[in-house]
Amino acid sequence: MMSSDNTMISKPYDFTVLCILKEAWQRTHGAKAVMWASMVTYLIASILILMIGYVSMSFWFMGNFTAEIMKYSPETESYKSGLEWIRWLFLFPMHTGILLLAVRRSVDLPIHIKQVFSPYKLYLPLLVIGLLLFCLISLSKTILQLSYDHIPDYITVFTILDMFLTLFFSVWLTFAALLVIEKHLNIFNALKTSLSSFKQHWLKIILILMFIVVPYFIVANVLLFTPTFMILGASQVFWIVWGILVGLLVLSSMWVIPMFLNIGGVLYRIMFGVNR
């Protein structure tokens, strides 16, 4: 299988973790502003979709707008689940477009925020891949929930399995979506090519994500939501330390999150090459 510049798409490759991390860090220079602008755009679009969805549900069920609609209710839960589907499927091309910035950055091609919207030209094939990804991740979460309900003694094993499957499906199908955009492959060839290349070093790639990328977001979530679980009478020292840690987290994220995107861009270039 060949790309338009006559380089083999699916080819043997290898890499070292340290080299990937070093290059991803170096390529954050000059790319942070565009990457952050694209992520903020994604966040705003996501919030708007959810707001429109909840307002529509509120008028449908209550006859007027009320924040009560956001609370758990058996009557509205299926609609909320459907809203998540709509949000994901509508924004999946933009999600892929953000990673496309990192792919272009990996070969020093110019990047700008308009490129985040370019995948919508191929919305239908991306819709199929996004739907497949959503279904597979939902299946993984369902298995995890069943383990909670029926075999709680093995919940740690199933939690690790859920994390592994989520990362595996995410890498495989996100790279397949990038192949549709960047190599103009059809859906079947993109899925096949992505899996063929990914499985050569799937464990190494998953471990990079599991032990470098995921822990950062776990720490971030724990830190940001710590006050929710604290007694209101927490000492002043606690709030000072918490504020300093949150400040360091926000500051570090300016470099760290673009670096994480660049990890994906560099891996894509090594695995498939990039058309210039």
Disulfide bonds with the S-S distance in Angstrom:
none
